[in-house]
Amino acid sequence: MEQRTTEAELIARARAGDGDAFAELVRPFEGKVYNLALRMCGNREDAFDLAQESFLKVYRSLGRFRGTATFSTWLYRIVCNTCLDQLRRQRRAGIAASLDEPVEAEDGIVHREVADRTFEPEEAVLRTEVRREVIAAVRFLPAHHRLAIILRELEGLTYEEIAARTGTSLGTVKSRISRARSAVKDHLAARELLPAAGVYSLDRGGGRSASDPAIRAGPGPAGGRADRTAQASRKGVDA
């Protein structure tokens, strides 16, 4: 029976210049790194470039990996910093997201649209609209807040894991996530799309959050579109 190569052995071989060992070492992270870059920049081509840049930095920095953190934590810290550096470069160059610019998500292009004020009773339609507005709201968050909320709500990391992967304190992580959630909540409330408590919650417990399209925004104002839809669904009548 062939013995499986350990991570430590792959790291040692990669440090010695073995490209195949490095490819095997990072292969399990390729999809997650690309998805994180895509969620941060909203563009598939830029996400691919950021992922490649991140892995190149990982390869060049292997000699400085001391094992005080897990390899995955160390790798993701490099990825996070690479994404933040890119956003800083865009800001310095005066490149800003436009409300008319479509956002590329994992399941296709999502266009930013102002919510239609006419009532649509189908919950599936409303879910799509909420998701669209959430994506737009997250894209306009400050870079560090965007990264924190993506790692928490979309990647499902704990506060402690986010702190380790971003190299920040636990208190800073909690503050950034709280501010990001408030910003998304305000964005949805302004469009009468803030869901009533539990209507769209996908949190399955266990201290981790799932990919909640409402970013766990919480109870909405009475009379909001999502709240009216939930009431109609429970009563079995049109709102």
C-alpha positions in Angstrom: 0.0 0.0 0.0 1.4 3.4 -1.1 2.1 5.7 1.9 0.6 9.1 1.6 2.9 12.0 1.6 2.5 14.3 4.6 2.0 18.1 4.4 5.4 18.6 6.2 7.1 16.4 3.6 5.5 18.4 0.7 6.5 21.7 2.3 10.1 20.5 2.6 10.2 19.3 -1.0 8.6 22.5 -2.2 11.2 24.6 -0.3 13.9 22.6 -2.2 12.4 23.7 -5.5 10.1 20.7 -6.3 7.3 22.3 -8.3 5.2 19.1 -8.3 5.3 19.0 -4.5 4.1 22.6 -4.3 1.3 21.9 -6.7 0.1 19.0 -4.6 0.5 21.1 -1.4 -1.8 23.9 -2.6 -4.2 22.0 -4.7 -6.8 21.5 -1.9 -6.9 25.3 -1.5 -7.3 26.4 -5.1 -11.0 26.6 -5.2 -11.4 28.3 -1.9 -8.7 30.9 -2.7 -10.3 31.7 -6.0 -13.8 32.0 -4.5 -12.5 34.4 -1.8 -10.8 36.5 -4.4 -13.9 36.6 -6.5 -16.1 37.6 -3.5 -13.6 40.4 -2.7 -13.2 41.8 -6.2 -16.4 40.8 -7.9 -14.6 40.0 -11.2 -13.6 36.6 -12.5 -10.5 37.7 -14.4 -9.2 39.8 -11.5 -10.0 36.9 -9.1 -8.0 34.5 -11.2 -5.0 36.9 -11.2 -5.3 37.5 -7.5 -5.3 33.7 -6.8 -2.2 33.2 -9.0 -0.5 36.2 -7.3 -1.3 34.7 -3.9 0.1 31.3 -4.7 3.2 32.8 -6.2 3.7 34.7 -2.9 3.1 31.5 -1.0 5.8 29.7 -3.0 8.3 32.5 -2.6 7.6 32.8 1.1 7.8 29.1 2.0 11.3 29.6 3.5 9.7 31.9 6.1 7.0 29.5 7.1 7.9 28.4 10.7 4.9 26.3 11.6 3.7 28.5 14.5 0.3 28.4 12.7 -1.2 25.8 10.5 -0.1 25.9 6.8 -3.7 26.8 5.8 -3.9 29.7 8.2 -0.6 31.0 7.0 -1.6 30.6 3.4 -4.9 32.4 3.9 -3.2 35.3 5.6 -1.2 35.8 2.5 -4.3 35.5 0.3 -6.2 38.0 2.5 -3.4 40.5 2.4 -3.1 40.1 -1.4 -6.8 40.9 -1.9 -6.6 43.9 0.5 -3.5 45.2 -1.4 -5.4 45.0 -4.7 -8.3 47.0 -3.3 -5.9 49.6 -2.0 -4.3 49.9 -5.4 -7.7 50.3 -7.0 -8.6 53.0 -4.5 -5.4 54.9 -5.1 -6.0 54.6 -8.9 -9.4 56.0 -8.4 -11.2 52.8 -9.5 -14.5 52.5 -7.7 -17.4 50.1 -8.2 -20.3 51.5 -10.1 -23.9 50.9 -9.2 -24.5 50.0 -12.9 -21.6 47.6 -13.0 -22.6 43.9 -12.8 -20.9 41.8 -10.1 -19.6 38.4 -11.1 -20.6 35.7 -8.5 -19.9 32.0 -8.4 -23.2 31.2 -10.1 -23.0 33.9 -12.8 -23.3 37.6 -13.3 -25.5 39.5 -10.9 -26.7 43.0 -11.9 -27.2 45.7 -9.3 -30.8 46.9 -9.5 -32.9 49.2 -7.4 -35.6 47.1 -5.8 -39.0 47.1 -7.6 -41.5 48.7 -5.2 -44.4 46.6 -6.6 -45.2 43.6 -4.3 -44.0 40.3 -5.6 -45.5 37.5 -3.5 -43.2 34.7 -4.7 -40.7 34.1 -2.0 -38.1 32.7 -4.5 -38.2 36.0 -6.4 -37.7 38.0 -3.2 -34.8 35.8 -2.1 -33.1 36.5 -5.5 -33.7 40.2 -5.0 -32.4 40.2 -1.5 -29.3 38.3 -2.6 -28.6 40.8 -5.3 -28.8 43.7 -3.0 -26.6 42.0 -0.4 -23.9 41.4 -3.0 -24.1 45.1 -4.0 -24.0 46.2 -0.3 -21.0 44.0 0.5 -19.1 45.3 -2.5 -19.3 48.9 -1.2 -18.1 48.0 2.3 -14.6 49.2 3.4 -12.1 46.6 2.4 -11.3 45.2 5.9 -15.0 45.0 6.7 -15.8 43.3 3.4 -13.1 40.7 4.1 -14.4 40.0 7.6 -18.0 39.6 6.6 -17.1 37.4 3.7 -14.9 35.1 5.8 -17.6 34.9 8.5 -20.9 34.7 6.6 -19.8 33.2 3.3 -16.7 31.1 4.2 -18.3 30.1 7.6 -15.2 30.8 9.7 -15.3 31.4 13.4 -14.2 34.8 14.9 -11.0 33.1 16.1 -10.2 31.7 12.7 -10.8 35.0 11.0 -8.5 36.7 13.6 -5.8 34.1 12.9 -6.1 34.3 9.1 -6.1 38.1 8.9 -3.6 38.7 11.7 -5.9 41.0 13.7 -7.3 40.9 17.2 -10.5 39.1 18.1 -12.0 42.4 19.2 -11.2 44.0 15.9 -12.8 41.1 14.0 -16.0 41.3 16.0 -16.2 45.1 15.5 -15.7 44.9 11.7 -18.3 42.1 11.3 -20.8 44.1 13.5 -20.3 47.2 11.4 -20.5 45.3 8.1 -23.8 43.6 9.2 -25.2 47.0 10.2 -24.3 48.4 6.8 -25.9 45.6 5.0 -29.0 45.7 7.2 -29.4 49.5 6.5 -29.0 48.8 2.8 -31.8 46.2 2.8 -34.0 48.3 5.1 -33.8 51.3 2.8 -35.1 49.0 0.0 -37.8 47.4 2.2 -36.1 44.1 1.7 -35.0 43.4 5.3 -36.4 40.0 6.1 -38.4 39.2 9.3 -36.5 37.2 11.9 -35.9 33.6 10.7 -37.5 34.0 7.3 -34.2 33.6 5.4 -31.9 32.4 8.1 -29.8 29.5 7.0 -27.8 29.3 10.2 -27.6 25.6 11.1 -26.2 26.2 14.5 -22.9 25.0 15.9 -21.4 28.5 16.2 -20.8 28.7 12.4 -22.9 30.6 9.9 -23.9 29.3 6.5 -24.2 31.3 3.3 -27.1 33.4 4.5 -28.3 35.7 1.7 -29.5 38.3 4.2 -26.2 38.2 6.2 -28.3 37.4 9.3 -29.7 40.9 9.2 -32.3 40.2 11.9 -35.9 41.5 12.3 -37.0 44.1 9.8 -39.2 47.1 10.2 -42.9 46.3 10.3 -44.5 46.5 6.9 -41.4 45.7 4.9 -41.7 43.7 1.7 -40.0 40.6 3.2 -42.1 40.8 6.3 -45.3 41.1 4.3 -44.3 38.1 2.2 -43.6 36.0 5.3 -47.0 36.9 6.8 -48.7 36.0 3.5 -46.9 32.7 3.3 -47.9 31.7 6.8 -51.6 32.7 6.3 -51.8 31.2 2.8 -53.3 34.4 1.4 -52.1 37.3 -0.7 -50.5 40.3 1.1 
